[in-house]
């Protein structure tokens, strides 16, 4: 693949930094993108599909993902990486290609940014400003610099735990921006389950929602996930091309399990193809 030169974006990983990187395919990084609403900055990563440099007329859907330092590279990950780059390279072989944007968290500010609701013990409350950063700053830059399909049907958001919470919130709070959402092991308990009231009050908008949980994440977590599944069904997301709900038997709250389930969710998220129930996954309906 030829070297891509896009203003401000640098090849990733950097050469000769002494770290063992595990990046596959083409990943670029934009250092220190500022957020006016949050008053901070962070690097942003973008994975480009194989056809990006060979078909210069083609435009691609975009998936925005939180905890961006955990997606592509073991050298920057907390625990295990998600291997999003490897998964995208694999599904590209089946003709499914998309741009993936990784937005890293800000460490101690993660709980504040990933929830619009305030939890007295755990923080929160800046999720609206983070969503503004995602839609007005990050997406605007991505649509300007890359050949994207910018419409809502081609734009998605995904994450796990608190990243799953803010992804679900983004789908309903910014329905003109996001047409699909990957909601993995969401922290639905946060701020006394305030997200249930938000989803219940939101209007139905056509789209695709992937929701999952591991059975070893605790019975309250599983119960909350089932409750959200049932709420989404009542709102009208009752067809298999609109909502996929998965419980993984024996799975905990870990990057390893999220990476596996994310890979299996990709056909549904990107093209609406319902994933087959592969062991140890178990599809459950209301």
C-alpha positions as CSV (number, residue, x, y, z in Angstrom):
1,X,0.0,0.0,0.0
2,X,1.3,3.4,-0.9
3,X,2.1,5.9,1.8
4,X,-0.9,8.2,2.5
5,X,-0.1,11.9,3.2
6,X,-3.0,13.7,4.8
7,X,-2.6,17.1,6.4
8,X,-1.7,16.8,10.1
9,X,-2.1,13.0,10.2
10,X,1.0,11.0,10.9
11,X,1.7,7.3,10.2
12,X,1.1,5.0,13.2
13,X,3.0,3.5,14.9
14,X,6.0,5.8,14.9
15,X,9.2,4.4,13.7
16,X,12.0,3.4,16.2
17,X,10.3,4.4,19.4
18,X,11.5,1.2,21.2
19,X,8.0,-0.3,21.8
20,X,6.6,-3.5,20.5
21,X,3.6,-2.5,18.4
22,X,0.9,-4.8,17.1
23,X,-0.8,-2.7,14.4
24,X,-2.2,-4.3,11.2
25,X,-3.1,-2.4,8.1
26,X,-3.1,1.4,7.8
27,X,-3.5,3.4,11.0
28,X,-2.8,7.2,11.2
29,X,-2.7,9.5,14.3
30,X,-3.6,13.1,14.7
31,X,-1.8,14.5,17.7
32,X,-3.4,16.8,20.2
33,X,-6.8,17.5,18.8
34,X,-8.4,20.2,21.0
35,X,-11.9,20.1,22.4
36,X,-13.3,23.6,23.0
37,X,-16.2,22.4,25.1
38,X,-14.1,20.1,27.3
39,X,-11.0,22.3,27.6
40,X,-8.6,19.5,26.8
41,X,-6.9,17.7,23.9
42,X,-6.0,14.2,22.9
43,X,-4.6,12.3,19.9
44,X,-7.1,10.6,17.6
45,X,-6.4,7.4,15.7
46,X,-7.9,6.4,12.3
47,X,-7.9,3.0,10.7
48,X,-8.3,3.0,6.9
49,X,-9.6,0.0,5.0
50,X,-7.5,-1.8,2.3
51,X,-9.4,-0.3,-0.6
52,X,-8.9,3.3,0.6
53,X,-5.6,3.8,-1.2
54,X,-6.5,1.6,-4.3
55,X,-10.0,3.0,-5.1
56,X,-9.7,6.7,-4.9
57,X,-13.3,7.4,-5.8
58,X,-14.8,5.2,-3.1
59,X,-16.3,6.6,0.1
60,X,-16.6,4.6,3.3
61,X,-18.9,4.3,6.4
62,X,-17.3,5.4,9.6
63,X,-17.4,3.8,13.1
64,X,-16.4,6.1,16.0
65,X,-15.1,4.1,19.0
66,X,-14.2,5.2,22.6
67,X,-11.2,4.1,24.6
68,X,-9.2,4.5,21.5
69,X,-5.8,3.5,23.0
70,X,-7.2,0.0,23.5
71,X,-8.3,-0.6,19.9
72,X,-5.3,-1.1,17.6
73,X,-2.1,-1.6,19.6
74,X,-1.0,-3.7,22.6
75,X,1.7,-1.1,23.4
76,X,-0.9,1.5,24.3
77,X,-3.7,-0.7,25.7
78,X,-5.0,-1.2,29.2
79,X,-4.9,-4.9,29.4
80,X,-5.5,-6.6,26.1
81,X,-6.1,-4.7,22.9
82,X,-9.4,-5.2,20.9
83,X,-7.6,-6.1,17.7
84,X,-10.0,-3.9,15.8
85,X,-7.4,-3.5,13.0
86,X,-7.0,-7.2,12.6
87,X,-10.8,-7.7,12.7
88,X,-11.4,-5.0,10.1
89,X,-8.7,-6.5,7.8
90,X,-10.5,-9.9,8.1
91,X,-14.0,-8.7,7.3
92,X,-12.6,-6.7,4.4
93,X,-11.9,-10.1,2.8
94,X,-15.7,-10.5,2.7
95,X,-16.2,-7.1,1.2
96,X,-17.1,-5.3,4.4
97,X,-14.9,-2.1,4.7
98,X,-15.1,0.9,6.9
99,X,-13.1,3.7,8.5
100,X,-12.7,3.3,12.3
101,X,-11.9,6.3,14.4
102,X,-10.4,5.7,17.9
103,X,-10.9,8.5,20.4
104,X,-8.7,7.8,23.5
105,X,-10.0,8.4,27.0
106,X,-8.4,10.9,29.3
107,X,-7.6,8.6,32.1
108,X,-9.0,10.0,35.3
109,X,-11.5,12.1,33.3
110,X,-13.0,9.0,31.7
111,X,-16.0,8.6,34.0
112,X,-16.8,12.3,33.7
113,X,-16.7,12.3,29.9
114,X,-18.5,9.0,29.3
115,X,-21.7,9.9,31.2
116,X,-24.0,12.8,30.9
117,X,-25.4,11.8,34.2
118,X,-23.8,12.6,37.6
119,X,-23.1,9.7,39.9
120,X,-22.3,10.9,43.4
121,X,-19.6,8.2,43.9
122,X,-18.2,7.9,40.4
123,X,-18.5,11.3,38.8
124,X,-20.0,11.9,35.4
125,X,-21.8,14.9,34.0
126,X,-19.6,15.8,31.0
127,X,-21.1,13.3,28.5
128,X,-23.0,16.0,26.7
129,X,-19.8,18.0,26.1
130,X,-17.9,14.9,25.1
131,X,-20.7,14.1,22.6
132,X,-20.4,17.6,21.2
133,X,-16.6,17.0,20.8
134,X,-17.3,13.8,19.0
135,X,-19.9,15.2,16.6
136,X,-18.7,18.7,16.1
137,X,-14.9,18.4,16.3
138,X,-13.9,14.8,15.6
139,X,-16.5,13.9,13.0
140,X,-16.0,17.3,11.3
141,X,-12.3,16.7,11.0
142,X,-12.7,13.1,9.8
143,X,-15.3,14.1,7.1
144,X,-13.0,16.9,6.0
145,X,-9.8,14.9,5.7
146,X,-11.1,11.5,4.5
147,X,-13.5,10.1,2.0
148,X,-16.4,9.3,4.2
149,X,-20.1,8.6,3.8
150,X,-21.2,11.3,6.3
151,X,-24.9,10.5,6.5
152,X,-26.4,8.9,9.7
153,X,-27.0,5.6,8.0
154,X,-23.3,5.2,7.4
155,X,-22.1,6.6,10.8
156,X,-21.9,4.6,13.9
157,X,-20.6,4.7,17.5
158,X,-19.3,1.9,19.7
159,X,-17.7,1.1,23.1
160,X,-17.7,-1.0,26.2
161,X,-18.7,-0.4,29.8
162,X,-18.9,3.4,30.2
163,X,-18.0,3.5,26.5
164,X,-21.1,1.4,25.9
165,X,-23.2,3.7,28.0
166,X,-22.1,6.9,26.1
167,X,-22.6,5.0,22.8
168,X,-26.2,4.2,23.7
169,X,-26.7,7.8,24.8
170,X,-25.2,9.1,21.6
171,X,-27.5,7.0,19.4
172,X,-30.6,8.5,21.0
173,X,-29.2,12.0,21.8
174,X,-27.7,12.6,18.4
175,X,-30.1,10.6,16.1
176,X,-29.3,12.8,13.1
177,X,-25.6,11.8,13.4
178,X,-25.6,8.1,14.3
179,X,-27.5,5.4,12.6
180,X,-26.0,2.4,14.4
181,X,-24.4,1.7,17.8
182,X,-22.3,-1.1,19.3
183,X,-23.2,-1.2,23.1
184,X,-20.9,-3.8,24.7
185,X,-21.3,-4.6,28.4
186,X,-22.7,-1.1,29.1
187,X,-22.5,0.4,32.5
188,X,-26.3,0.9,32.7
189,X,-26.1,1.0,36.5
190,X,-24.3,4.4,36.4
191,X,-26.2,7.3,38.2
192,X,-29.0,5.0,39.4
193,X,-29.7,3.8,35.9
194,X,-30.7,7.2,34.6
195,X,-30.1,6.1,31.0
196,X,-33.3,4.0,31.2
197,X,-35.3,7.2,31.6
198,X,-33.4,8.9,28.7
199,X,-34.0,5.9,26.3
200,X,-37.6,5.6,27.4
201,X,-38.3,9.3,26.7
202,X,-36.4,9.3,23.3
203,X,-38.2,9.1,20.0
204,X,-37.9,6.0,17.9
205,X,-35.5,6.4,15.0
206,X,-34.7,3.6,12.6
207,X,-31.2,2.2,13.1
208,X,-29.2,-0.8,14.3
209,X,-28.3,-1.5,17.9
210,X,-26.0,-4.3,19.0
211,X,-26.3,-4.9,22.8
212,X,-24.4,-7.6,24.8
213,X,-23.2,-8.7,28.2
214,X,-21.1,-11.5,29.7
215,X,-22.8,-13.8,32.1
216,X,-19.9,-13.5,34.6
217,X,-20.3,-9.7,34.9
218,X,-22.6,-10.1,37.8
219,X,-26.4,-10.8,37.9
220,X,-27.2,-7.1,38.3
221,X,-25.3,-6.3,35.1
222,X,-27.0,-9.1,33.2
223,X,-30.4,-8.1,34.6
224,X,-29.8,-4.5,33.5
225,X,-28.8,-5.6,30.0
226,X,-32.0,-7.7,29.7
227,X,-34.1,-4.8,31.0
228,X,-32.6,-2.5,28.3
229,X,-33.2,-5.2,25.6
230,X,-36.8,-5.3,26.7
231,X,-37.1,-1.5,26.7
232,X,-35.7,-1.3,23.2
233,X,-38.1,-4.0,22.0
234,X,-41.0,-1.9,23.4
235,X,-39.7,1.2,21.7
236,X,-40.0,-0.6,18.3
237,X,-36.5,-2.2,17.9
238,X,-38.1,-5.6,17.5
239,X,-36.7,-6.9,14.3
240,X,-33.4,-8.8,14.0
241,X,-32.1,-6.2,11.5
242,X,-32.6,-3.5,14.2
243,X,-31.5,-5.1,17.4
244,X,-29.2,-7.9,18.2
245,X,-28.8,-8.9,21.9
246,X,-26.1,-11.4,22.9
247,X,-25.1,-13.0,26.2
248,X,-21.7,-14.6,26.3
249,X,-21.7,-17.6,28.6
250,X,-18.8,-17.4,31.1
251,X,-17.5,-14.0,29.9
252,X,-16.3,-11.3,32.2
253,X,-15.9,-7.6,31.9
254,X,-12.7,-7.7,29.9
255,X,-11.1,-6.5,26.7
256,X,-10.5,-10.1,25.6
257,X,-14.2,-10.9,25.5
258,X,-15.2,-7.5,24.0
259,X,-12.7,-8.0,21.2
260,X,-14.2,-11.4,20.3
261,X,-17.8,-10.2,20.4
262,X,-17.0,-7.0,18.5
263,X,-15.5,-9.1,15.7
264,X,-18.7,-11.1,15.4
265,X,-20.9,-8.0,15.6
266,X,-19.1,-6.2,12.7
267,X,-21.3,-7.6,9.9
268,X,-24.4,-6.5,11.7
269,X,-23.1,-3.0,12.6
270,X,-21.7,-2.2,9.2
271,X,-24.1,-3.8,6.8
272,X,-27.0,-5.1,8.8
273,X,-26.2,-8.8,8.5
274,X,-27.3,-10.6,11.7
275,X,-24.3,-12.4,13.3
276,X,-24.6,-16.1,13.6
277,X,-24.7,-17.4,17.2
278,X,-21.2,-19.0,17.5
279,X,-20.2,-20.7,20.8
280,X,-19.8,-19.5,23.5
281,X,-22.1,-16.7,22.3
282,X,-25.9,-17.1,22.8
283,X,-28.4,-15.0,21.1
284,X,-31.4,-14.2,23.3
285,X,-34.7,-12.7,22.5
286,X,-37.3,-11.1,24.9
